Amino acid sequence: MFDRKIPFPAFALLFMVAGATDALIYLHSRDLLAVYMTGNSSHIGRHIGEASWAGIAPLAAVIAAFFTATTLGAWIALRVGRWRPTVILLLTATLMSASMPFAHSDDYPFTTVLFIAAAMGVLNQVSANESGVTFLTGMLVKTGRALAEGNFRAGLDGVVRWCALVSGAALAMPLDTHLGPRALLTIAAMLALGAVFTAWNAQVSRRRAMQAL
């Protein structure tokens, strides 16, 4: 089920962002995957098996950027209370914006991929109730389990997340065609919009809590 501290529009935007980012990375960085740490880890194993040591360092750096950022994001999130989603989304938007100035060619340069990996690491700390919120495989497993148990509300949540992610990936194509590297700024703007939704939701929750006293 959706984290009720995060309003539905923000959660839908979050998954659209994940889908759009995935699509752009597959288009412009086929060797270094800023979102898919499983794939990067498998590539490291392949390079080790082939004794191709030069290919290991950039992959390890992307994983390190993701891991360091998600750890820092979790540390910050623990200290901002009800403002966790807002702060995390704003930090993610900042990192995504920082990735754009380096992206001047058809293939995203290493620096851009590092910033995007860091942004995705932070984004996955947006909810205190579930880890790896943009990890589609785990979400599909949970959705199947929910449907098998007859929990159709939770199953519907999973289907909505999948649809939002696919929609984001589809949206990335015209954005990339018409905006080029500036498509990354559009994703940052979507994250900022999500931060507005979560800030409004936190403020409403705060007022209700005060009125209940």
SENU-253823 format. One record per residue: residue number from 1; x, y, z of N, C-alpha, C in turn. Coordinates in Angstrom, 1 decimal, padded with zeros to 4 digits, always signed. Atoms other than C-alpha are relative to their C-alpha. Layout:
seq | n_px | n_py | n_pz | ca_px | ca_py | ca_pz | c_px | c_py | c_pz
NUM | X | Y | Z | X | Y | Z | X | Y | Z;
...
***
This chain:
seq | n_px | n_py | n_pz | ca_px | ca_py | ca_pz | c_px | c_py | c_pz
1 | +000.8 | -001.2 | +000.0 | +000.0 | +000.0 | +000.0 | +000.9 | +001.3 | +000.0;
2 | -000.7 | -001.3 | +000.0 | +001.0 | +003.6 | -000.5 | +000.3 | +000.5 | +001.4;
3 | -000.4 | -000.7 | -001.2 | +002.8 | +005.4 | +002.3 | -001.0 | +001.2 | +000.1;
4 | +001.0 | -001.1 | -000.1 | -000.1 | +007.7 | +003.5 | +000.7 | +001.3 | +000.5;
5 | -000.7 | -001.3 | -000.2 | +002.5 | +010.3 | +004.6 | +000.4 | +000.6 | -001.3;
6 | -000.3 | -000.5 | +001.4 | +003.1 | +010.7 | +000.9 | -001.2 | +000.0 | -000.8;
7 | +001.2 | +000.0 | +000.7 | +000.1 | +011.9 | -001.0 | +000.1 | -000.7 | -001.3;
8 | +000.0 | +000.8 | +001.2 | -001.0 | +009.9 | -004.0 | +000.7 | +000.7 | -001.2;
9 | -000.6 | -000.6 | +001.2 | +000.0 | +012.5 | -006.7 | +001.6 | +000.0 | +000.1;
10 | -001.5 | +000.1 | -000.2 | +003.6 | +012.6 | -005.2 | +000.5 | -001.4 | -000.3;
11 | -000.5 | +001.4 | +000.2 | +003.9 | +008.8 | -005.2 | -000.1 | -000.3 | -001.5;
12 | +000.1 | +000.3 | +001.5 | +002.7 | +008.6 | -008.8 | +001.1 | +000.7 | -000.7;
13 | -001.1 | -000.7 | +000.6 | +005.2 | +011.3 | -009.8 | +001.3 | -000.7 | +000.3;
14 | -001.2 | +000.7 | -000.4 | +007.9 | +009.3 | -007.9 | +000.3 | -001.1 | -001.0;
15 | -000.2 | +001.1 | +000.9 | +007.3 | +006.3 | -010.0 | +000.2 | +000.4 | -001.5;
16 | -000.2 | -000.5 | +001.3 | +007.1 | +008.3 | -013.2 | +001.4 | +000.5 | -000.2;
17 | -001.4 | -000.4 | +000.0 | +010.5 | +009.8 | -012.3 | +000.9 | -001.2 | -000.2;
18 | -000.8 | +001.2 | +000.1 | +011.9 | +006.3 | -011.8 | +000.0 | -000.5 | -001.4;
19 | +000.1 | +000.5 | +001.4 | +010.6 | +005.2 | -015.2 | +000.7 | +000.8 | -001.0;
20 | -000.6 | -001.0 | +000.9 | +011.8 | +008.3 | -017.0 | +001.5 | -000.1 | +000.1;
21 | -001.5 | +000.0 | -000.2 | +015.3 | +008.1 | -015.4 | +000.5 | -001.3 | -000.6;
22 | -000.5 | +001.3 | +000.6 | +015.6 | +004.4 | -016.3 | +000.1 | +000.1 | -001.5;
23 | +000.1 | -000.1 | +001.5 | +014.6 | +005.1 | -019.9 | +001.2 | +000.8 | -000.5;
24 | -001.1 | -000.8 | +000.5 | +017.1 | +007.9 | -020.3 | +001.4 | -000.6 | +000.2;
25 | -001.3 | +000.7 | -000.3 | +019.9 | +005.9 | -018.7 | +000.2 | -001.1 | -001.1;
26 | -000.1 | +001.0 | +001.0 | +019.2 | +003.0 | -021.1 | +000.4 | +000.6 | -001.4;
27 | -000.3 | -000.6 | +001.3 | +019.4 | +005.4 | -024.0 | +001.4 | +000.5 | -000.1;
28 | -001.2 | -000.8 | +000.0 | +022.5 | +007.3 | -023.0 | +001.1 | -000.6 | +000.8;
29 | -001.1 | +000.5 | -000.8 | +024.5 | +005.1 | -020.7 | -000.2 | -001.6 | +000.1;
30 | +000.3 | +001.4 | +000.1 | +024.3 | +001.4 | -021.7 | +001.0 | -000.8 | +000.9;
31 | -001.0 | +000.8 | -000.8 | +027.4 | +000.3 | -019.7 | -000.1 | +000.3 | +001.4;
32 | +000.1 | -000.4 | -001.4 | +026.9 | +002.3 | -016.5 | -001.5 | +000.3 | +000.3;
33 | +001.4 | -000.1 | -000.3 | +023.4 | +001.9 | -015.0 | -000.2 | +000.7 | +001.3;
34 | +000.0 | -000.8 | -001.2 | +022.7 | +004.7 | -012.6 | -001.1 | -000.4 | +000.9;
35 | +001.1 | +000.4 | -000.8 | +019.5 | +003.1 | -011.3 | +000.1 | -001.5 | +000.4;
36 | +000.0 | +001.5 | -000.1 | +020.1 | -000.7 | -011.6 | +001.2 | -000.5 | +000.6;
37 | -001.3 | +000.5 | -000.7 | +022.7 | -001.7 | -009.0 | +000.2 | -001.5 | -000.1;
38 | -000.2 | +001.5 | +000.3 | +022.0 | -005.4 | -009.6 | +000.8 | -000.2 | -001.3;
39 | -000.7 | +000.2 | +001.3 | +023.1 | -005.0 | -013.2 | +001.4 | +000.4 | +000.1;
40 | -001.4 | -000.5 | -000.2 | +026.2 | -003.0 | -012.2 | +000.8 | -001.1 | +000.7;
41 | -000.7 | +001.1 | -000.8 | +027.1 | -005.7 | -009.7 | +000.3 | -001.2 | -000.8;
42 | -000.2 | +001.1 | +000.9 | +026.7 | -008.4 | -012.3 | +001.1 | +000.3 | -001.0;
43 | -001.1 | -000.4 | +000.9 | +028.9 | -006.5 | -014.7 | +001.3 | +000.0 | +000.6;
44 | -001.3 | +000.1 | -000.7 | +031.6 | -006.3 | -012.1 | +000.4 | -001.4 | +000.1;
45 | -000.3 | +001.4 | +000.0 | +031.4 | -010.0 | -011.7 | +000.5 | -000.5 | -001.3;
46 | -000.4 | +000.4 | +001.3 | +031.7 | -010.5 | -015.4 | +001.4 | +000.5 | -000.3;
47 | -001.3 | -000.5 | +000.2 | +034.7 | -008.2 | -015.6 | +001.1 | -000.8 | +000.8;
48 | -001.0 | +000.8 | -000.8 | +036.4 | -010.2 | -012.8 | +000.2 | -001.3 | -000.7;
49 | -000.2 | +001.2 | +000.7 | +035.7 | -013.4 | -014.6 | +000.8 | +000.0 | -001.3;
50 | -000.7 | -000.2 | +001.2 | +037.1 | -012.0 | -017.8 | +001.4 | +000.6 | +000.2;
51 | -001.2 | -000.7 | -000.3 | +040.1 | -010.5 | -016.0 | +000.1 | +001.4 | -000.7;
52 | +000.0 | -001.3 | +000.7 | +039.1 | -007.2 | -017.5 | -000.1 | +001.1 | +001.1;
53 | +000.0 | -000.8 | -001.3 | +040.1 | -005.0 | -014.5 | -000.3 | +001.4 | -000.3;
54 | +000.2 | -001.5 | +000.2 | +039.8 | -001.6 | -016.2 | -001.5 | +000.3 | +000.1;
55 | +001.5 | -000.3 | +000.0 | +036.0 | -002.0 | -016.4 | -000.6 | +000.0 | +001.3;
56 | +000.6 | +000.1 | -001.3 | +035.5 | -002.5 | -012.7 | -000.1 | +001.3 | +000.7;
57 | +000.0 | -001.2 | -000.7 | +036.4 | +000.9 | -011.4 | -001.2 | +000.9 | -000.2;
58 | +001.1 | -000.9 | +000.2 | +033.7 | +003.0 | -013.1 | -001.3 | -000.6 | +000.6;
59 | +001.2 | +000.7 | -000.6 | +031.0 | +000.4 | -012.1 | +000.0 | +000.1 | +001.5;
60 | -000.1 | +000.0 | -001.5 | +032.2 | +000.3 | -008.5 | -000.2 | +001.5 | +000.4;
61 | +000.2 | -001.4 | -000.3 | +032.2 | +004.2 | -008.5 | -001.5 | +000.3 | +000.0;
62 | +001.5 | -000.3 | +000.1 | +028.5 | +004.3 | -009.6 | -000.7 | -000.7 | +001.2;
63 | +000.6 | +000.7 | -001.2 | +027.6 | +001.7 | -006.9 | +000.3 | +000.8 | +001.3;
64 | -000.4 | -000.7 | -001.2 | +029.5 | +003.7 | -004.3 | -000.7 | +001.3 | +000.1;
65 | +000.7 | -001.2 | -000.1 | +027.8 | +006.9 | -005.3 | -001.5 | -000.2 | +000.4;
66 | +001.3 | +000.3 | -000.4 | +024.4 | +005.3 | -005.0 | -000.1 | -000.4 | +001.5;
67 | +000.1 | +000.4 | -001.3 | +025.2 | +003.7 | -001.7 | +000.3 | +001.1 | +001.0;
68 | -000.3 | -001.2 | -000.8 | +026.8 | +006.8 | -000.2 | -001.1 | +000.9 | +000.1;
69 | +001.1 | -000.9 | +000.0 | +023.9 | +008.9 | -001.2 | -001.2 | -000.5 | +000.7;
70 | +001.1 | +000.6 | -000.7 | +021.3 | +006.5 | +000.1 | +000.2 | +000.0 | +001.5;
71 | -000.3 | +000.0 | -001.4 | +023.1 | +006.3 | +003.4 | -000.2 | +001.4 | +000.6;
72 | +000.2 | -001.4 | -000.5 | +023.3 | +010.1 | +003.7 | -001.4 | +000.4 | +000.0;
73 | +001.4 | -000.3 | +000.1 | +019.7 | +010.4 | +002.6 | -000.8 | -000.6 | +001.2;
74 | +000.7 | +000.7 | -001.2 | +018.6 | +007.9 | +005.4 | +000.4 | +000.8 | +001.2;
75 | -000.4 | -000.8 | -001.2 | +020.7 | +009.9 | +007.9 | -000.8 | +001.3 | +000.1;
76 | +000.8 | -001.3 | +000.0 | +019.0 | +013.2 | +006.9 | -001.4 | -000.3 | +000.4;
77 | +001.4 | +000.3 | -000.2 | +015.6 | +011.6 | +006.8 | -000.4 | -000.3 | +001.4;
78 | +000.2 | +000.3 | -001.4 | +015.9 | +010.3 | +010.4 | -000.1 | +001.3 | +000.8;
79 | -000.1 | -001.2 | -000.8 | +016.4 | +013.9 | +011.5 | -001.0 | +001.1 | -000.3;
80 | +000.9 | -001.0 | +000.5 | +013.6 | +015.8 | +009.7 | -001.5 | -000.3 | +000.3;
81 | +001.4 | +000.3 | -000.4 | +010.5 | +014.0 | +011.0 | -001.0 | +000.0 | -001.1;
82 | +001.1 | +000.1 | +001.0 | +007.3 | +014.6 | +009.1 | +000.4 | +000.6 | -001.3;
83 | -000.4 | -000.7 | +001.2 | +009.2 | +016.6 | +006.5 | +000.9 | -000.9 | -000.9;
84 | -000.9 | +000.9 | +000.6 | +011.1 | +013.5 | +005.4 | -000.2 | +000.0 | -001.6;
85 | +000.2 | +000.1 | +001.5 | +009.4 | +013.1 | +001.9 | +000.4 | +001.3 | -000.7;
86 | -000.3 | -001.3 | +000.7 | +009.8 | +016.8 | +001.1 | +001.5 | +000.3 | -000.1;
87 | -001.4 | -000.3 | +000.0 | +013.4 | +017.1 | +002.1 | +000.7 | -001.0 | -001.0;
88 | -000.6 | +000.9 | +000.9 | +014.3 | +013.9 | +000.3 | -000.2 | +000.3 | -001.5;
89 | +000.4 | -000.3 | +001.4 | +012.5 | +014.9 | -002.9 | +000.8 | +001.3 | -000.5;
90 | -000.8 | -001.3 | +000.4 | +014.2 | +018.4 | -002.9 | +001.5 | -000.4 | -000.2;
91 | -001.4 | +000.4 | +000.2 | +017.6 | +016.8 | -002.4 | +000.2 | -000.8 | -001.2;
92 | +000.0 | +000.7 | +001.2 | +016.9 | +014.4 | -005.2 | +000.0 | +000.9 | -001.2;
93 | +000.2 | -000.9 | +001.1 | +015.8 | +017.2 | -007.5 | +001.3 | +000.8 | -000.2;
94 | -001.3 | -000.7 | +000.0 | +019.1 | +019.1 | -006.6 | +001.0 | -000.8 | -000.7;
95 | -001.1 | +000.9 | +000.6 | +021.3 | +016.1 | -007.5 | -000.4 | -000.2 | -001.5;
96 | +000.4 | +000.2 | +001.4 | +019.3 | +015.5 | -010.7 | +000.3 | +001.2 | -000.9;
97 | -000.3 | -001.3 | +000.7 | +019.7 | +019.2 | -011.7 | +001.5 | +000.1 | -000.2;
98 | -001.4 | -000.1 | +000.1 | +023.4 | +019.0 | -011.0 | +000.6 | -001.0 | -001.1;
99 | -000.5 | +000.9 | +001.0 | +023.7 | +016.1 | -013.5 | -000.1 | +000.6 | -001.4;
100 | +000.3 | -000.5 | +001.4 | +022.5 | +018.1 | -016.5 | +001.1 | +000.8 | -000.6;
101 | -001.0 | -000.8 | +000.7 | +025.3 | +020.6 | -017.1 | +001.2 | -000.8 | -000.7;
102 | -001.1 | +000.8 | +000.6 | +027.8 | +017.7 | -017.9 | -000.5 | -000.8 | -001.2;
103 | +000.6 | +000.8 | +001.0 | +025.4 | +016.0 | -020.3 | -000.1 | +000.7 | -001.4;
104 | +000.0 | -000.7 | +001.3 | +026.4 | +017.5 | -023.7 | +000.0 | -000.9 | -001.2;
105 | -000.1 | +000.9 | +001.2 | +026.7 | +014.4 | -025.9 | -001.1 | -001.0 | +000.0;
106 | +001.0 | +001.1 | +000.1 | +024.6 | +011.5 | -027.0 | +000.1 | -001.0 | +001.1;
107 | -000.2 | +000.9 | -001.1 | +026.1 | +009.4 | -024.3 | +000.3 | +000.8 | +001.2;
108 | -000.2 | -000.7 | -001.3 | +025.9 | +010.6 | -020.7 | +001.4 | -000.2 | +000.4;
109 | -001.3 | +000.2 | -000.5 | +029.4 | +011.2 | -019.4 | +000.0 | -000.5 | +001.4;
110 | -000.1 | +000.7 | -001.3 | +030.6 | +009.5 | -016.2 | -000.5 | +000.9 | +001.1;
111 | +000.4 | -000.9 | -001.1 | +030.0 | +012.6 | -014.0 | -001.5 | +000.1 | +000.0;
112 | +001.5 | -000.1 | +000.0 | +026.3 | +012.8 | -015.1 | -000.5 | -001.3 | +000.6;
113 | +000.5 | +001.3 | -000.5 | +025.8 | +009.1 | -014.4 | +000.2 | -000.1 | +001.6;
114 | -000.3 | -000.1 | -001.4 | +027.4 | +009.6 | -010.9 | -001.1 | +000.8 | +000.7;
115 | +001.0 | -000.8 | -000.6 | +025.0 | +012.4 | -010.1 | -001.4 | -000.6 | +000.0;
116 | +001.3 | +000.6 | +000.1 | +022.0 | +010.5 | -011.3 | -000.1 | -001.2 | +000.9;
117 | -000.1 | +001.1 | -000.9 | +023.1 | +007.4 | -009.3 | -000.2 | +000.5 | +001.4;
118 | +000.1 | -000.6 | -001.3 | +023.4 | +009.6 | -006.2 | -001.5 | +000.4 | +000.2;
119 | +001.4 | -000.5 | -000.1 | +019.9 | +011.1 | -006.9 | -000.9 | -001.2 | +000.3;
120 | +000.9 | +001.1 | -000.2 | +018.3 | +007.7 | -007.2 | +000.3 | -000.7 | +001.4;
121 | -000.2 | +000.5 | -001.3 | +020.0 | +006.5 | -004.0 | -000.7 | +000.8 | +001.0;
122 | +000.8 | -000.8 | -001.0 | +018.5 | +009.4 | -002.1 | -001.5 | -000.2 | -000.2;
123 | +001.5 | +000.1 | +000.2 | +015.1 | +009.0 | -003.7 | -000.5 | -001.2 | +000.7;
124 | +000.5 | +001.2 | -000.6 | +014.8 | +005.5 | -002.4 | -000.1 | +000.0 | +001.5;
125 | +000.2 | -000.2 | -001.5 | +014.8 | +006.9 | +001.2 | -001.2 | +000.9 | +000.2;
126 | +001.1 | -000.9 | -000.1 | +011.7 | +008.9 | +000.5 | -001.1 | -000.5 | +001.0;
127 | +001.0 | +000.5 | -000.9 | +009.5 | +006.6 | +002.6 | +000.7 | -000.8 | +001.1;
128 | -000.5 | +000.7 | -001.1 | +010.2 | +005.4 | +006.1 | -000.6 | -001.4 | +000.2;
129 | +000.7 | +001.2 | -000.2 | +007.8 | +002.5 | +005.7 | +000.4 | -001.1 | -001.0;
130 | -000.5 | +001.0 | +000.9 | +009.5 | +000.7 | +002.8 | +001.3 | +000.4 | -000.6;
131 | -001.3 | -000.3 | +000.6 | +013.0 | +000.5 | +001.4 | -000.1 | -000.3 | -001.5;
132 | -000.1 | +000.3 | +001.4 | +013.9 | +000.5 | -002.3 | -001.4 | +000.3 | -000.7;
133 | +001.3 | -000.2 | +000.5 | +010.6 | +002.2 | -003.3 | -000.1 | -000.1 | -001.5;
134 | +000.0 | +000.0 | +001.5 | +011.5 | +002.3 | -007.0 | +000.4 | -001.3 | -000.6;
135 | -000.5 | +001.3 | +000.5 | +012.7 | -001.3 | -007.2 | -001.2 | -000.8 | -000.5;
136 | +001.3 | +000.6 | +000.6 | +010.1 | -002.8 | -009.6 | -000.1 | -001.5 | +000.3;
137 | +000.1 | +001.5 | -000.2 | +011.0 | -006.5 | -009.2 | -000.6 | -000.3 | +001.4;
138 | +000.5 | +000.3 | -001.4 | +010.4 | -006.5 | -005.4 | -001.5 | +000.4 | +000.1;
139 | +001.4 | -000.4 | -000.1 | +007.2 | -004.5 | -005.9 | -001.0 | -000.9 | -000.7;
140 | +000.9 | +001.0 | +000.7 | +005.8 | -007.0 | -008.4 | -000.2 | -001.2 | +000.8;
141 | +000.1 | +001.1 | -000.9 | +006.6 | -009.8 | -006.0 | -001.0 | +000.3 | +001.1;
142 | +001.0 | -000.3 | -001.1 | +004.7 | -008.0 | -003.2 | -001.4 | +000.1 | -000.6;
143 | +001.3 | -000.2 | +000.6 | +001.8 | -007.2 | -005.6 | -000.6 | -001.4 | -000.2;
144 | +000.5 | +001.4 | +000.3 | +001.5 | -010.9 | -006.6 | -000.4 | -000.7 | +001.4;
145 | +000.3 | +000.5 | -001.3 | +001.6 | -011.9 | -002.9 | -001.3 | +000.6 | +000.6;
146 | +001.2 | -000.6 | -000.5 | -001.1 | -009.4 | -002.0 | -001.2 | -000.5 | -000.7;
147 | +001.2 | +000.6 | +000.7 | -003.4 | -010.6 | -004.8 | -000.3 | -001.4 | +000.4;
148 | +000.2 | +001.4 | -000.4 | -002.8 | -014.2 | -003.8 | -000.7 | -000.1 | +001.4;
149 | +000.6 | +000.0 | -001.4 | -003.9 | -013.3 | -000.2 | -001.4 | +000.7 | -000.1;
150 | +001.3 | -000.7 | +000.1 | -007.0 | -011.5 | -001.5 | +000.0 | +001.4 | +000.4;
151 | -000.1 | -001.4 | -000.4 | -005.7 | -008.1 | -000.5 | +000.1 | +000.9 | -001.3;
152 | +000.1 | -000.6 | +001.4 | -006.9 | -006.4 | -003.7 | +000.4 | +001.5 | +000.1;
153 | -000.4 | -001.5 | -000.1 | -006.3 | -002.8 | -002.4 | +001.5 | +000.1 | -000.1;
154 | -001.5 | +000.0 | +000.1 | -002.6 | -003.5 | -001.9 | +000.4 | -000.4 | -001.4;
155 | -000.3 | +000.4 | +001.3 | -002.6 | -005.3 | -005.2 | -000.2 | +001.2 | -001.0;
156 | +000.2 | -001.2 | +000.9 | -004.1 | -002.2 | -006.9 | +001.1 | +001.0 | +000.1;
157 | -001.1 | -001.0 | -000.2 | -001.5 | +000.0 | -005.4 | +001.2 | -000.4 | -000.8;
158 | -001.2 | +000.5 | +000.8 | +001.2 | -002.2 | -007.0 | -000.2 | +000.2 | -001.5;
159 | +000.3 | -000.2 | +001.4 | -000.5 | -002.1 | -010.4 | +000.1 | +001.5 | -000.4;
160 | -000.1 | -001.4 | +000.3 | -000.8 | +001.7 | -010.2 | +001.5 | +000.4 | -000.1;
161 | -001.5 | -000.3 | +000.0 | +003.0 | +001.9 | -009.4 | +000.6 | -000.4 | -001.3;
162 | -000.5 | +000.5 | +001.3 | +003.8 | -000.2 | -012.4 | -000.4 | +000.9 | -001.2;
163 | +000.5 | -000.9 | +001.1 | +001.6 | +001.9 | -014.7 | +000.7 | +001.3 | +000.0;
164 | -000.7 | -001.3 | -000.1 | +003.2 | +005.1 | -013.4 | +001.4 | -000.1 | -000.5;
165 | -001.4 | +000.1 | +000.5 | +006.7 | +003.8 | -014.0 | +000.1 | -000.2 | -001.5;
166 | +000.1 | +000.1 | +001.4 | +005.8 | +002.7 | -017.5 | -000.3 | +001.3 | -000.7;
167 | +000.4 | -001.3 | +000.6 | +004.2 | +006.0 | -018.2 | +001.2 | +001.0 | +000.0;
168 | -001.2 | -000.8 | -000.1 | +007.3 | +007.8 | -017.0 | +001.0 | -000.3 | -001.1;
169 | -000.9 | +000.5 | +001.0 | +009.5 | +005.7 | -019.3 | -000.5 | +000.5 | -001.4;
170 | +000.5 | -000.4 | +001.3 | +007.2 | +006.5 | -022.3 | +000.1 | +001.5 | -000.1;
171 | -000.2 | -001.4 | +000.1 | +007.3 | +010.2 | -021.4 | +001.4 | +000.4 | -000.3;
172 | -001.5 | -000.4 | +000.2 | +011.1 | +010.2 | -021.4 | +000.3 | +000.1 | -001.5;
173 | -000.4 | +000.0 | +001.5 | +011.2 | +009.5 | -025.2 | -000.3 | +001.3 | -000.6;
174 | +000.1 | -001.3 | +000.6 | +009.6 | +012.7 | -026.4 | +000.8 | +001.1 | +000.7;
175 | -000.8 | -001.0 | -000.8 | +011.3 | +014.7 | -023.6 | +001.5 | +000.0 | -000.6;
176 | -001.4 | +000.1 | +000.4 | +014.7 | +013.3 | -024.8 | +000.1 | +000.6 | -001.5;
177 | +000.0 | -000.4 | +001.4 | +013.8 | +014.0 | -028.5 | +000.0 | +001.5 | -000.1;
178 | +000.2 | -001.4 | +000.1 | +012.8 | +017.6 | -027.9 | +000.9 | +000.9 | +000.9;
179 | -000.8 | -000.8 | -001.0 | +014.9 | +018.7 | -024.9 | +001.4 | -000.5 | +000.1;
180 | -001.4 | +000.5 | -000.2 | +018.0 | +016.5 | -025.1 | +000.4 | -000.1 | +001.5;
181 | -000.4 | +000.1 | -001.4 | +020.0 | +016.8 | -021.9 | -000.9 | +000.7 | +001.0;
182 | +000.9 | -000.8 | -000.9 | +017.5 | +019.3 | -020.5 | -001.2 | -000.9 | +000.5;
183 | +001.0 | +000.9 | -000.5 | +015.1 | +016.3 | -020.1 | +000.3 | -000.3 | +001.5;
184 | -000.3 | +000.2 | -001.4 | +017.0 | +015.8 | -016.8 | -000.5 | +001.1 | +000.9;
185 | +000.6 | -001.1 | -000.8 | +015.8 | +019.2 | -015.6 | -001.5 | -000.2 | +000.1;
186 | +001.5 | +000.3 | -000.1 | +012.2 | +018.2 | -016.4 | -000.2 | -001.0 | +001.1;
187 | +000.1 | +001.0 | -001.1 | +012.7 | +015.2 | -014.1 | +000.2 | +000.7 | +001.3;
188 | -000.2 | -000.7 | -001.2 | +014.1 | +017.5 | -011.5 | -001.2 | +000.9 | +000.4;
189 | +001.2 | -000.8 | -000.2 | +011.0 | +019.7 | -011.9 | -001.1 | -000.9 | +000.5;
190 | +001.0 | +000.9 | -000.5 | +008.8 | +016.7 | -011.4 | +000.2 | -000.4 | +001.5;
191 | -000.3 | +000.3 | -001.4 | +010.6 | +015.9 | -008.2 | -000.3 | +001.2 | +000.9;
192 | +000.3 | -001.2 | -000.8 | +010.2 | +019.5 | -007.0 | -001.5 | +000.1 | +000.2;
193 | +001.4 | +000.0 | -000.1 | +006.5 | +019.2 | -007.7 | -000.5 | -001.0 | +001.0;
194 | +000.3 | +001.0 | -001.1 | +006.4 | +016.1 | -005.6 | +000.3 | +000.5 | +001.4;
195 | -000.4 | -000.6 | -001.3 | +008.1 | +018.0 | -002.8 | -001.1 | +001.0 | +000.4;
196 | +001.1 | -000.9 | -000.3 | +005.3 | +020.6 | -003.0 | -001.2 | -000.8 | +000.6;
197 | +001.2 | +000.8 | -000.5 | +002.6 | +017.9 | -002.6 | +000.3 | -000.5 | +001.4;
198 | -000.3 | +000.6 | -001.3 | +004.4 | +016.3 | +000.3 | +000.1 | +001.1 | +001.1;
199 | +000.0 | -001.1 | -001.0 | +005.0 | +019.7 | +002.1 | -001.4 | +000.4 | +000.3;
200 | +001.4 | -000.3 | -000.2 | +001.3 | +020.5 | +001.7 | -000.6 | -001.1 | +000.9;
201 | +000.6 | +001.1 | -000.8 | +000.4 | +017.1 | +003.1 | +000.5 | +000.0 | +001.4;
202 | -000.6 | -000.1 | -001.4 | +002.8 | +017.5 | +006.1 | -000.6 | +001.1 | +000.8;
203 | +000.6 | -001.2 | -000.7 | +001.3 | +020.9 | +006.9 | -001.4 | -000.3 | +000.4;
204 | +001.3 | +000.4 | -000.4 | -002.2 | +019.5 | +006.8 | +000.0 | -000.9 | +001.1;
205 | +000.0 | +001.0 | -001.1 | -001.3 | +016.6 | +009.0 | +000.4 | +000.7 | +001.3;
206 | -000.4 | -000.8 | -001.2 | +000.4 | +019.1 | +011.4 | -001.2 | +000.7 | +000.6;
207 | +001.1 | -000.7 | -000.4 | -002.7 | +021.2 | +011.6 | -001.1 | -000.9 | +000.7;
208 | +001.0 | +001.0 | -000.5 | -005.0 | +018.2 | +012.2 | +000.5 | -000.5 | +001.4;
209 | -000.5 | +000.5 | -001.3 | -002.7 | +017.0 | +015.0 | -000.1 | +001.1 | +001.1;
210 | +000.2 | -001.1 | -001.0 | -002.8 | +020.4 | +016.7 | -001.4 | +000.2 | +000.4;
211 | +001.5 | -000.1 | -000.3 | -006.6 | +020.6 | +016.4 | -000.5 | -001.1 | +000.9;
212 | +000.4 | +001.1 | -000.8 | -006.8 | +017.2 | +018.0 | +000.4 | +000.1 | +001.5;
213 | -000.5 | -000.2 | -001.3 | -005.0 | +018.4 | +021.1 | -001.0 | +000.7 | +000.9;
***
